[in-house]
């Protein structure tokens, strides 16, 4: 019986690790998608350059 409990605990731990990894991947994908959809204005605002510096590059 003790062995069954240990086995169950191990299985639950593996499932939780898989769930966390999947969540991490999902968040990374969402971040990437948001970054790809940023407007020019948002990208310029995040940059330390102003419009004239950006235009001259």
Secondary structure, 3 states (H helix, E strand, C coil): CHHHHHHHHHHHHHHHHHHHHHHHHHHHHHHHHHHHCCCHHHHHHHCCCCHHHHHHC
